[in-house]
């Protein structure tokens, strides 16, 4: 049966509205590049115990090619089963959706059948379509599941989308949130403008996916004009590949931002604002910015490997690995910003997660 926004559990909707940490779930593989069920379970347990408010599965960080390997349903099922077996607290479960309209609707039906709450809809496969066609695509998929729109950066295949597109998206009744990830401040503001023009800022929640500006997206208000008056909008939380690593620290950072905003009338300390550049520096290494994001998945795997959560950094595509010099950059980040990590937390729980 199709899932409507009004069908969502109240505690899940409240969690999404108040803002939370949603890591993009990686794919654990063994040395033969086969699905490593045990370590996949350990990853899910890690995110739950780290305090994540949700999981995004079947997204870019999970590797889109799981679909070609017949792993889409098994991987989504594993994350749902493992998280339910590990904790009864509410979590927002997000399924990645991609491809043609028919494919995305089928994936949405699979996700709903497994108990997922929302679909993160990638438009990369339709990047050359008109905005009218893209809206029709979104409307069709929204008939199956509440949608999280996805402004994907162009360097990895996302189309450039106008503020009017985002106005029209926000007007879709089953639109739930927007992951803003163009890695471009102008385009991020376009999303805010569209949301405000649709008068949907209280109904459709903004989540940052801008891995190059995580802290500032969460900390700063965004303003757009409507009827001659500024309307202030804030990012509620984040849905990020970057948060697939050092997740306990990400949860702590979001809590610190919220606490300072509440205590100081929306004003953050210079120390917390300066955290943005440090987190971005870490992301530059993990996402292999020097090599145009070639090793963005393998880089996150490498951090998880160093912590013992993954056995290796293998990806489904043998050509996908660390970029030239990336390992050294990760070494540098560990030395410079190791206090932002959660290695001690992982060490204290790893054997329990692997059991």
GUROGU-364968 format. One record per residue (C-alpha): residue number from 0; residue in one letter; chain; x, y, z. Coordinates in Angstrom, 2 decimals, padded with zeros to 5 digits, always signed. Layout:
N
@n:NUM res:A chain:A X:X Y:Y Z:Z
...
END
This chain:
355
@n:0 res:X chain:A X:+000.00 Y:+000.00 Z:+000.00
@n:1 res:X chain:A X:+001.25 Y:+003.53 Z:-000.71
@n:2 res:X chain:A X:+002.57 Y:+005.46 Z:+002.28
@n:3 res:X chain:A X:+001.41 Y:+009.00 Z:+002.95
@n:4 res:X chain:A X:+002.98 Y:+011.61 Z:+005.16
@n:5 res:X chain:A X:-000.08 Y:+011.41 Z:+007.42
@n:6 res:X chain:A X:+000.62 Y:+007.69 Z:+007.93
@n:7 res:X chain:A X:+004.02 Y:+008.30 Z:+009.53
@n:8 res:X chain:A X:+004.37 Y:+007.65 Z:+013.27
@n:9 res:X chain:A X:+004.13 Y:+010.90 Z:+015.20
@n:10 res:X chain:A X:+007.44 Y:+010.31 Z:+016.94
@n:11 res:X chain:A X:+009.23 Y:+009.78 Z:+013.63
@n:12 res:X chain:A X:+007.76 Y:+012.94 Z:+012.13
@n:13 res:X chain:A X:+008.62 Y:+014.89 Z:+015.28
@n:14 res:X chain:A X:+012.20 Y:+013.63 Z:+015.18
@n:15 res:X chain:A X:+012.59 Y:+014.74 Z:+011.58
@n:16 res:X chain:A X:+011.02 Y:+018.12 Z:+012.36
@n:17 res:X chain:A X:+013.23 Y:+018.87 Z:+015.35
@n:18 res:X chain:A X:+016.34 Y:+017.93 Z:+013.38
@n:19 res:X chain:A X:+018.60 Y:+014.95 Z:+013.67
@n:20 res:X chain:A X:+021.72 Y:+013.18 Z:+012.42
@n:21 res:X chain:A X:+021.04 Y:+010.80 Z:+009.53
@n:22 res:X chain:A X:+024.18 Y:+009.04 Z:+008.30
@n:23 res:X chain:A X:+024.29 Y:+007.55 Z:+004.81
@n:24 res:X chain:A X:+024.86 Y:+003.85 Z:+005.43
@n:25 res:X chain:A X:+027.92 Y:+002.31 Z:+003.71
@n:26 res:X chain:A X:+028.06 Y:-001.20 Z:+002.26
@n:27 res:X chain:A X:+030.27 Y:-003.75 Z:+004.00
@n:28 res:X chain:A X:+032.02 Y:-006.16 Z:+001.64
@n:29 res:X chain:A X:+034.51 Y:-008.95 Z:+002.18
@n:30 res:X chain:A X:+037.77 Y:-009.48 Z:+000.27
@n:31 res:X chain:A X:+035.80 Y:-011.22 Z:-002.50
@n:32 res:X chain:A X:+033.57 Y:-008.11 Z:-002.82
@n:33 res:X chain:A X:+030.60 Y:-010.06 Z:-001.48
@n:34 res:X chain:A X:+028.10 Y:-008.66 Z:+001.01
@n:35 res:X chain:A X:+029.55 Y:-008.97 Z:+004.53
@n:36 res:X chain:A X:+026.42 Y:-009.40 Z:+006.61
@n:37 res:X chain:A X:+028.21 Y:-009.44 Z:+009.96
@n:38 res:X chain:A X:+030.02 Y:-006.16 Z:+009.44
@n:39 res:X chain:A X:+026.96 Y:-004.57 Z:+007.88
@n:40 res:X chain:A X:+025.14 Y:-005.38 Z:+011.11
@n:41 res:X chain:A X:+028.00 Y:-003.91 Z:+013.13
@n:42 res:X chain:A X:+027.76 Y:-000.66 Z:+011.18
@n:43 res:X chain:A X:+024.04 Y:-000.37 Z:+011.84
@n:44 res:X chain:A X:+024.58 Y:-001.05 Z:+015.56
@n:45 res:X chain:A X:+027.31 Y:+001.61 Z:+015.59
@n:46 res:X chain:A X:+025.01 Y:+004.27 Z:+014.14
@n:47 res:X chain:A X:+022.21 Y:+003.37 Z:+016.55
@n:48 res:X chain:A X:+024.48 Y:+003.50 Z:+019.60
@n:49 res:X chain:A X:+026.17 Y:+006.68 Z:+018.37
@n:50 res:X chain:A X:+022.78 Y:+008.39 Z:+018.69
@n:51 res:X chain:A X:+021.88 Y:+008.82 Z:+015.03
@n:52 res:X chain:A X:+018.25 Y:+009.75 Z:+014.55
@n:53 res:X chain:A X:+017.90 Y:+007.84 Z:+011.32
@n:54 res:X chain:A X:+019.61 Y:+005.87 Z:+008.58
@n:55 res:X chain:A X:+019.72 Y:+006.47 Z:+004.83
@n:56 res:X chain:A X:+020.19 Y:+003.18 Z:+002.96
@n:57 res:X chain:A X:+020.52 Y:+002.47 Z:-000.75
@n:58 res:X chain:A X:+022.00 Y:+005.93 Z:-001.35
@n:59 res:X chain:A X:+025.29 Y:+006.94 Z:-002.99
@n:60 res:X chain:A X:+027.37 Y:+005.98 Z:+000.05
@n:61 res:X chain:A X:+025.75 Y:+002.52 Z:-000.05
@n:62 res:X chain:A X:+026.87 Y:+002.32 Z:-003.73
@n:63 res:X chain:A X:+024.21 Y:+002.66 Z:-006.41
@n:64 res:X chain:A X:+025.45 Y:-000.52 Z:-008.11
@n:65 res:X chain:A X:+023.84 Y:-002.64 Z:-005.38
@n:66 res:X chain:A X:+020.88 Y:-002.56 Z:-007.76
@n:67 res:X chain:A X:+022.81 Y:-004.29 Z:-010.54
@n:68 res:X chain:A X:+024.03 Y:-006.93 Z:-008.05
@n:69 res:X chain:A X:+020.58 Y:-007.78 Z:-006.72
@n:70 res:X chain:A X:+021.44 Y:-006.28 Z:-003.33
@n:71 res:X chain:A X:+018.99 Y:-003.41 Z:-003.09
@n:72 res:X chain:A X:+016.28 Y:-005.30 Z:-001.19
@n:73 res:X chain:A X:+018.67 Y:-007.41 Z:+000.94
@n:74 res:X chain:A X:+020.66 Y:-004.35 Z:+002.07
@n:75 res:X chain:A X:+017.54 Y:-002.33 Z:+002.92
@n:76 res:X chain:A X:+016.08 Y:-005.33 Z:+004.72
@n:77 res:X chain:A X:+019.29 Y:-005.86 Z:+006.71
@n:78 res:X chain:A X:+019.39 Y:-002.27 Z:+007.96
@n:79 res:X chain:A X:+015.76 Y:-002.36 Z:+009.02
@n:80 res:X chain:A X:+016.03 Y:-005.74 Z:+010.77
@n:81 res:X chain:A X:+019.28 Y:-004.89 Z:+012.51
@n:82 res:X chain:A X:+018.19 Y:-001.52 Z:+013.79
@n:83 res:X chain:A X:+014.87 Y:-002.89 Z:+015.10
@n:84 res:X chain:A X:+016.65 Y:-005.78 Z:+016.81
@n:85 res:X chain:A X:+019.15 Y:-003.42 Z:+018.45
@n:86 res:X chain:A X:+016.91 Y:-000.59 Z:+019.71
@n:87 res:X chain:A X:+013.24 Y:+000.25 Z:+020.10
@n:88 res:X chain:A X:+013.70 Y:+004.03 Z:+020.01
@n:89 res:X chain:A X:+012.21 Y:+005.88 Z:+017.04
@n:90 res:X chain:A X:+014.46 Y:+006.39 Z:+014.02
@n:91 res:X chain:A X:+013.79 Y:+007.88 Z:+010.60
@n:92 res:X chain:A X:+014.44 Y:+005.20 Z:+007.98
@n:93 res:X chain:A X:+015.19 Y:+006.63 Z:+004.54
@n:94 res:X chain:A X:+015.54 Y:+004.58 Z:+001.35
@n:95 res:X chain:A X:+017.50 Y:+005.84 Z:-001.64
@n:96 res:X chain:A X:+015.48 Y:+005.90 Z:-004.86
@n:97 res:X chain:A X:+016.92 Y:+006.39 Z:-008.33
@n:98 res:X chain:A X:+016.56 Y:+005.63 Z:-012.02
@n:99 res:X chain:A X:+013.55 Y:+006.01 Z:-014.29
@n:100 res:X chain:A X:+010.10 Y:+006.74 Z:-012.92
@n:101 res:X chain:A X:+009.19 Y:+003.06 Z:-013.14
@n:102 res:X chain:A X:+012.37 Y:+001.99 Z:-011.34
@n:103 res:X chain:A X:+012.04 Y:+004.64 Z:-008.62
@n:104 res:X chain:A X:+008.39 Y:+003.70 Z:-008.00
@n:105 res:X chain:A X:+009.30 Y:+000.02 Z:-007.74
@n:106 res:X chain:A X:+012.09 Y:+000.85 Z:-005.29
@n:107 res:X chain:A X:+009.67 Y:+002.99 Z:-003.30
@n:108 res:X chain:A X:+007.23 Y:+000.09 Z:-003.10
@n:109 res:X chain:A X:+010.04 Y:-002.18 Z:-001.88
@n:110 res:X chain:A X:+011.02 Y:+000.36 Z:+000.77
@n:111 res:X chain:A X:+007.45 Y:+000.82 Z:+002.00
@n:112 res:X chain:A X:+007.04 Y:-002.94 Z:+002.22
@n:113 res:X chain:A X:+010.12 Y:-003.09 Z:+004.47
@n:114 res:X chain:A X:+008.86 Y:-000.36 Z:+006.77
@n:115 res:X chain:A X:+010.84 Y:+002.64 Z:+005.53
@n:116 res:X chain:A X:+009.39 Y:+006.08 Z:+006.19
@n:117 res:X chain:A X:+010.69 Y:+008.16 Z:+003.28
@n:118 res:X chain:A X:+012.47 Y:+007.99 Z:-000.04
@n:119 res:X chain:A X:+015.47 Y:+010.14 Z:-000.96
@n:120 res:X chain:A X:+014.95 Y:+010.70 Z:-004.68
@n:121 res:X chain:A X:+018.02 Y:+011.12 Z:-006.87
@n:122 res:X chain:A X:+017.39 Y:+012.89 Z:-010.18
@n:123 res:X chain:A X:+020.78 Y:+012.08 Z:-011.69
@n:124 res:X chain:A X:+019.34 Y:+009.58 Z:-014.19
@n:125 res:X chain:A X:+017.03 Y:+012.30 Z:-015.52
@n:126 res:X chain:A X:+019.60 Y:+015.09 Z:-015.44
@n:127 res:X chain:A X:+018.85 Y:+016.18 Z:-019.01
@n:128 res:X chain:A X:+015.08 Y:+016.30 Z:-018.54
@n:129 res:X chain:A X:+013.10 Y:+019.53 Z:-018.33
@n:130 res:X chain:A X:+011.91 Y:+020.77 Z:-014.95
@n:131 res:X chain:A X:+008.34 Y:+019.97 Z:-015.98
@n:132 res:X chain:A X:+009.41 Y:+016.37 Z:-016.59
@n:133 res:X chain:A X:+011.31 Y:+016.24 Z:-013.31
@n:134 res:X chain:A X:+008.33 Y:+017.50 Z:-011.34
@n:135 res:X chain:A X:+006.10 Y:+014.92 Z:-013.04
@n:136 res:X chain:A X:+008.64 Y:+012.27 Z:-012.05
@n:137 res:X chain:A X:+008.64 Y:+013.47 Z:-008.42
@n:138 res:X chain:A X:+004.85 Y:+013.56 Z:-008.30
@n:139 res:X chain:A X:+004.64 Y:+010.00 Z:-009.61
@n:140 res:X chain:A X:+007.12 Y:+008.62 Z:-007.09
@n:141 res:X chain:A X:+005.44 Y:+010.60 Z:-004.29
@n:142 res:X chain:A X:+002.34 Y:+008.52 Z:-004.91
@n:143 res:X chain:A X:+004.22 Y:+005.63 Z:-003.30
@n:144 res:X chain:A X:+006.19 Y:+007.15 Z:-000.38
@n:145 res:X chain:A X:+006.86 Y:+010.49 Z:+001.35
@n:146 res:X chain:A X:+009.67 Y:+012.14 Z:-000.58
@n:147 res:X chain:A X:+012.90 Y:+013.78 Z:+000.43
@n:148 res:X chain:A X:+014.06 Y:+015.91 Z:-002.49
@n:149 res:X chain:A X:+017.74 Y:+015.77 Z:-003.34
@n:150 res:X chain:A X:+019.75 Y:+018.65 Z:-004.80
@n:151 res:X chain:A X:+022.84 Y:+016.69 Z:-005.84
@n:152 res:X chain:A X:+026.04 Y:+018.46 Z:-006.82
@n:153 res:X chain:A X:+026.65 Y:+018.60 Z:-010.57
@n:154 res:X chain:A X:+030.15 Y:+017.05 Z:-010.35
@n:155 res:X chain:A X:+028.54 Y:+013.70 Z:-009.53
@n:156 res:X chain:A X:+025.68 Y:+013.98 Z:-011.99
@n:157 res:X chain:A X:+023.05 Y:+016.21 Z:-010.44
@n:158 res:X chain:A X:+021.11 Y:+018.68 Z:-012.62
@n:159 res:X chain:A X:+021.01 Y:+022.42 Z:-011.94
@n:160 res:X chain:A X:+017.57 Y:+023.18 Z:-010.52
@n:161 res:X chain:A X:+015.87 Y:+026.56 Z:-010.25
@n:162 res:X chain:A X:+014.17 Y:+028.03 Z:-007.21
@n:163 res:X chain:A X:+010.90 Y:+027.55 Z:-009.08
@n:164 res:X chain:A X:+011.57 Y:+023.82 Z:-009.29
@n:165 res:X chain:A X:+011.95 Y:+023.69 Z:-005.52
@n:166 res:X chain:A X:+008.78 Y:+025.77 Z:-005.09
@n:167 res:X chain:A X:+006.88 Y:+023.23 Z:-007.17
@n:168 res:X chain:A X:+008.52 Y:+020.31 Z:-005.35
@n:169 res:X chain:A X:+007.57 Y:+021.74 Z:-001.95
@n:170 res:X chain:A X:+003.95 Y:+021.97 Z:-003.09
@n:171 res:X chain:A X:+003.74 Y:+018.20 Z:-003.65
@n:172 res:X chain:A X:+001.46 Y:+016.97 Z:-000.82
@n:173 res:X chain:A X:+003.71 Y:+013.99 Z:+000.00
@n:174 res:X chain:A X:+006.92 Y:+016.04 Z:+000.04
@n:175 res:X chain:A X:+008.56 Y:+015.63 Z:+003.43
@n:176 res:X chain:A X:+012.02 Y:+017.21 Z:+003.32
@n:177 res:X chain:A X:+014.81 Y:+018.37 Z:+001.01
@n:178 res:X chain:A X:+018.43 Y:+017.28 Z:+001.22
@n:179 res:X chain:A X:+020.36 Y:+020.32 Z:+000.00
@n:180 res:X chain:A X:+023.67 Y:+019.10 Z:-001.40
@n:181 res:X chain:A X:+024.77 Y:+021.15 Z:-004.42
@n:182 res:X chain:A X:+028.01 Y:+022.18 Z:-002.63
@n:183 res:X chain:A X:+027.18 Y:+025.67 Z:-003.90
@n:184 res:X chain:A X:+025.87 Y:+028.54 Z:-001.76
@n:185 res:X chain:A X:+023.95 Y:+030.19 Z:-004.60
@n:186 res:X chain:A X:+022.06 Y:+026.97 Z:-005.35
@n:187 res:X chain:A X:+021.46 Y:+026.27 Z:-001.68
@n:188 res:X chain:A X:+019.80 Y:+029.68 Z:-001.40
@n:189 res:X chain:A X:+017.67 Y:+028.81 Z:-004.45
@n:190 res:X chain:A X:+016.20 Y:+025.92 Z:-002.43
@n:191 res:X chain:A X:+015.43 Y:+028.25 Z:+000.49
@n:192 res:X chain:A X:+013.75 Y:+030.74 Z:-001.87
@n:193 res:X chain:A X:+011.64 Y:+028.02 Z:-003.45
@n:194 res:X chain:A X:+010.58 Y:+026.66 Z:-000.09
@n:195 res:X chain:A X:+009.57 Y:+030.10 Z:+001.15
@n:196 res:X chain:A X:+007.73 Y:+030.93 Z:-002.08
@n:197 res:X chain:A X:+005.72 Y:+027.72 Z:-001.60
@n:198 res:X chain:A X:+004.89 Y:+028.78 Z:+001.98
@n:199 res:X chain:A X:+006.10 Y:+025.32 Z:+002.97
@n:200 res:X chain:A X:+008.90 Y:+026.18 Z:+005.39
@n:201 res:X chain:A X:+007.05 Y:+024.62 Z:+008.35
@n:202 res:X chain:A X:+005.96 Y:+021.50 Z:+006.44
@n:203 res:X chain:A X:+008.99 Y:+020.56 Z:+004.30
@n:204 res:X chain:A X:+012.14 Y:+020.24 Z:+006.37
@n:205 res:X chain:A X:+015.57 Y:+021.31 Z:+005.13
@n:206 res:X chain:A X:+018.45 Y:+018.90 Z:+005.75
@n:207 res:X chain:A X:+021.99 Y:+019.73 Z:+004.79
@n:208 res:X chain:A X:+023.96 Y:+017.49 Z:+002.49
@n:209 res:X chain:A X:+026.55 Y:+020.19 Z:+001.86
@n:210 res:X chain:A X:+029.54 Y:+018.30 Z:+003.23
@n:211 res:X chain:A X:+031.69 Y:+021.38 Z:+002.63
@n:212 res:X chain:A X:+029.59 Y:+023.57 Z:+004.99
@n:213 res:X chain:A X:+028.02 Y:+021.21 Z:+007.52
@n:214 res:X chain:A X:+028.40 Y:+023.25 Z:+010.70
@n:215 res:X chain:A X:+027.49 Y:+026.61 Z:+009.16
@n:216 res:X chain:A X:+024.42 Y:+025.16 Z:+007.43
@n:217 res:X chain:A X:+023.25 Y:+023.92 Z:+010.82
@n:218 res:X chain:A X:+024.24 Y:+027.08 Z:+012.68
@n:219 res:X chain:A X:+023.18 Y:+029.99 Z:+010.49
@n:220 res:X chain:A X:+019.68 Y:+031.25 Z:+009.66
@n:221 res:X chain:A X:+018.78 Y:+031.66 Z:+006.00
@n:222 res:X chain:A X:+016.43 Y:+034.45 Z:+004.95
@n:223 res:X chain:A X:+014.27 Y:+034.80 Z:+001.84
@n:224 res:X chain:A X:+011.85 Y:+037.60 Z:+001.01
@n:225 res:X chain:A X:+008.12 Y:+037.01 Z:+000.79
@n:226 res:X chain:A X:+005.46 Y:+039.69 Z:+000.55
@n:227 res:X chain:A X:+008.14 Y:+042.31 Z:+001.21
@n:228 res:X chain:A X:+009.25 Y:+040.71 Z:+004.48
@n:229 res:X chain:A X:+012.19 Y:+038.39 Z:+005.28
@n:230 res:X chain:A X:+011.26 Y:+034.84 Z:+006.20
@n:231 res:X chain:A X:+013.85 Y:+032.99 Z:+008.24
@n:232 res:X chain:A X:+014.49 Y:+029.31 Z:+007.58
@n:233 res:X chain:A X:+016.91 Y:+026.93 Z:+009.29
@n:234 res:X chain:A X:+018.32 Y:+023.56 Z:+008.36
@n:235 res:X chain:A X:+016.86 Y:+021.08 Z:+010.82
@n:236 res:X chain:A X:+019.63 Y:+018.48 Z:+010.63
@n:237 res:X chain:A X:+021.78 Y:+016.65 Z:+008.14
@n:238 res:X chain:A X:+021.64 Y:+013.61 Z:+005.88
@n:239 res:X chain:A X:+025.26 Y:+013.11 Z:+005.00
@n:240 res:X chain:A X:+027.80 Y:+010.65 Z:+003.69
@n:241 res:X chain:A X:+030.34 Y:+012.46 Z:+005.86
@n:242 res:X chain:A X:+028.34 Y:+011.42 Z:+008.91
@n:243 res:X chain:A X:+028.88 Y:+007.74 Z:+008.07
@n:244 res:X chain:A X:+032.15 Y:+008.19 Z:+009.99
@n:245 res:X chain:A X:+032.86 Y:+009.77 Z:+013.39
@n:246 res:X chain:A X:+029.09 Y:+009.63 Z:+013.89
@n:247 res:X chain:A X:+029.08 Y:+009.93 Z:+017.68
@n:248 res:X chain:A X:+030.98 Y:+013.19 Z:+017.31
@n:249 res:X chain:A X:+028.48 Y:+014.44 Z:+014.71
@n:250 res:X chain:A X:+025.63 Y:+013.76 Z:+017.13
@n:251 res:X chain:A X:+027.49 Y:+015.70 Z:+019.82
@n:252 res:X chain:A X:+028.20 Y:+018.60 Z:+017.46
@n:253 res:X chain:A X:+024.56 Y:+018.95 Z:+016.41
@n:254 res:X chain:A X:+023.47 Y:+018.85 Z:+020.05
@n:255 res:X chain:A X:+026.03 Y:+021.53 Z:+020.91
@n:256 res:X chain:A X:+024.81 Y:+023.77 Z:+018.09
@n:257 res:X chain:A X:+021.20 Y:+023.42 Z:+019.19
@n:258 res:X chain:A X:+022.07 Y:+024.05 Z:+022.84
@n:259 res:X chain:A X:+024.04 Y:+027.22 Z:+022.08
@n:260 res:X chain:A X:+021.34 Y:+028.55 Z:+019.77
@n:261 res:X chain:A X:+018.70 Y:+027.99 Z:+022.45
@n:262 res:X chain:A X:+020.77 Y:+029.41 Z:+025.31
@n:263 res:X chain:A X:+022.12 Y:+032.48 Z:+023.52
@n:264 res:X chain:A X:+019.17 Y:+033.69 Z:+021.49
@n:265 res:X chain:A X:+020.42 Y:+032.26 Z:+018.23
@n:266 res:X chain:A X:+024.01 Y:+033.44 Z:+018.67
@n:267 res:X chain:A X:+026.88 Y:+030.95 Z:+018.45
@n:268 res:X chain:A X:+030.33 Y:+031.30 Z:+019.96
@n:269 res:X chain:A X:+033.31 Y:+031.99 Z:+017.67
@n:270 res:X chain:A X:+034.76 Y:+028.64 Z:+018.77
@n:271 res:X chain:A X:+031.75 Y:+026.73 Z:+017.51
@n:272 res:X chain:A X:+031.60 Y:+028.71 Z:+014.27
@n:273 res:X chain:A X:+035.29 Y:+027.94 Z:+013.70
@n:274 res:X chain:A X:+034.45 Y:+024.24 Z:+013.92
@n:275 res:X chain:A X:+033.02 Y:+024.52 Z:+010.40
@n:276 res:X chain:A X:+036.44 Y:+024.86 Z:+008.80
@n:277 res:X chain:A X:+037.86 Y:+021.95 Z:+010.78
@n:278 res:X chain:A X:+035.00 Y:+019.63 Z:+009.82
@n:279 res:X chain:A X:+035.32 Y:+020.75 Z:+006.20
@n:280 res:X chain:A X:+039.04 Y:+020.02 Z:+006.29
@n:281 res:X chain:A X:+038.26 Y:+016.48 Z:+007.48
@n:282 res:X chain:A X:+035.73 Y:+016.12 Z:+004.69
@n:283 res:X chain:A X:+038.27 Y:+017.18 Z:+002.09
@n:284 res:X chain:A X:+040.33 Y:+014.12 Z:+003.01
@n:285 res:X chain:A X:+037.50 Y:+011.65 Z:+003.50
@n:286 res:X chain:A X:+035.79 Y:+012.69 Z:+000.25
@n:287 res:X chain:A X:+039.00 Y:+012.97 Z:-001.82
@n:288 res:X chain:A X:+038.33 Y:+016.51 Z:-002.98
@n:289 res:X chain:A X:+041.87 Y:+016.74 Z:-004.43
@n:290 res:X chain:A X:+040.89 Y:+014.05 Z:-006.96
@n:291 res:X chain:A X:+037.44 Y:+015.40 Z:-007.75
@n:292 res:X chain:A X:+035.72 Y:+013.04 Z:-005.29
@n:293 res:X chain:A X:+037.09 Y:+009.85 Z:-006.89
@n:294 res:X chain:A X:+037.64 Y:+008.22 Z:-003.48
@n:295 res:X chain:A X:+034.65 Y:+009.63 Z:-001.61
@n:296 res:X chain:A X:+033.20 Y:+006.21 Z:-000.77
@n:297 res:X chain:A X:+036.52 Y:+004.45 Z:-000.27
@n:298 res:X chain:A X:+037.70 Y:+007.31 Z:+001.96
@n:299 res:X chain:A X:+034.82 Y:+006.77 Z:+004.37
@n:300 res:X chain:A X:+035.52 Y:+003.04 Z:+004.22
@n:301 res:X chain:A X:+039.14 Y:+003.75 Z:+005.16
@n:302 res:X chain:A X:+038.13 Y:+005.58 Z:+008.32
@n:303 res:X chain:A X:+035.80 Y:+002.72 Z:+009.27
@n:304 res:X chain:A X:+038.57 Y:+000.21 Z:+008.48
@n:305 res:X chain:A X:+041.01 Y:+002.03 Z:+010.75
@n:306 res:X chain:A X:+038.43 Y:+001.83 Z:+013.50
@n:307 res:X chain:A X:+037.87 Y:-001.89 Z:+012.92
@n:308 res:X chain:A X:+034.27 Y:-001.62 Z:+011.78
@n:309 res:X chain:A X:+035.15 Y:-002.68 Z:+008.23
@n:310 res:X chain:A X:+037.66 Y:-005.32 Z:+007.28
@n:311 res:X chain:A X:+038.77 Y:-003.47 Z:+004.15
@n:312 res:X chain:A X:+037.85 Y:-000.60 Z:+001.85
@n:313 res:X chain:A X:+036.53 Y:-002.77 Z:-001.00
@n:314 res:X chain:A X:+033.83 Y:-001.36 Z:-003.25
@n:315 res:X chain:A X:+031.64 Y:-003.24 Z:-005.72
@n:316 res:X chain:A X:+033.56 Y:-001.61 Z:-008.57
@n:317 res:X chain:A X:+037.21 Y:-002.78 Z:-008.37
@n:318 res:X chain:A X:+038.27 Y:+000.53 Z:-009.96
@n:319 res:X chain:A X:+036.79 Y:+002.47 Z:-007.07
@n:320 res:X chain:A X:+039.32 Y:+003.03 Z:-004.30
@n:321 res:X chain:A X:+041.39 Y:+005.70 Z:-002.63
@n:322 res:X chain:A X:+042.60 Y:+008.51 Z:-004.84
@n:323 res:X chain:A X:+046.29 Y:+009.37 Z:-005.25
@n:324 res:X chain:A X:+047.56 Y:+010.84 Z:-002.00
@n:325 res:X chain:A X:+044.24 Y:+010.34 Z:-000.19
@n:326 res:X chain:A X:+045.62 Y:+007.99 Z:+002.45
@n:327 res:X chain:A X:+048.20 Y:+010.61 Z:+003.37
@n:328 res:X chain:A X:+045.50 Y:+013.25 Z:+003.61
@n:329 res:X chain:A X:+043.52 Y:+011.04 Z:+005.97
@n:330 res:X chain:A X:+046.69 Y:+010.59 Z:+008.04
@n:331 res:X chain:A X:+047.04 Y:+014.38 Z:+008.18
@n:332 res:X chain:A X:+043.43 Y:+014.87 Z:+009.26
@n:333 res:X chain:A X:+043.79 Y:+012.26 Z:+011.98
@n:334 res:X chain:A X:+046.81 Y:+014.10 Z:+013.32
@n:335 res:X chain:A X:+045.32 Y:+017.58 Z:+013.05
@n:336 res:X chain:A X:+041.71 Y:+016.88 Z:+014.01
@n:337 res:X chain:A X:+041.74 Y:+013.58 Z:+015.84
@n:338 res:X chain:A X:+039.83 Y:+015.16 Z:+018.71
@n:339 res:X chain:A X:+036.84 Y:+015.41 Z:+016.37
@n:340 res:X chain:A X:+036.78 Y:+011.64 Z:+015.92
@n:341 res:X chain:A X:+035.06 Y:+008.94 Z:+017.94
@n:342 res:X chain:A X:+037.73 Y:+006.23 Z:+017.93
@n:343 res:X chain:A X:+037.55 Y:+005.72 Z:+021.70
@n:344 res:X chain:A X:+033.78 Y:+005.24 Z:+021.51
@n:345 res:X chain:A X:+034.21 Y:+002.64 Z:+018.76
@n:346 res:X chain:A X:+036.97 Y:+000.80 Z:+020.64
@n:347 res:X chain:A X:+034.76 Y:+000.50 Z:+023.70
@n:348 res:X chain:A X:+031.91 Y:-001.10 Z:+021.76
@n:349 res:X chain:A X:+033.38 Y:-002.80 Z:+018.71
@n:350 res:X chain:A X:+033.37 Y:-006.38 Z:+019.96
@n:351 res:X chain:A X:+029.75 Y:-006.04 Z:+021.08
@n:352 res:X chain:A X:+028.72 Y:-004.74 Z:+017.65
@n:353 res:X chain:A X:+030.59 Y:-007.53 Z:+015.88
@n:354 res:X chain:A X:+029.13 Y:-010.26 Z:+018.12
END
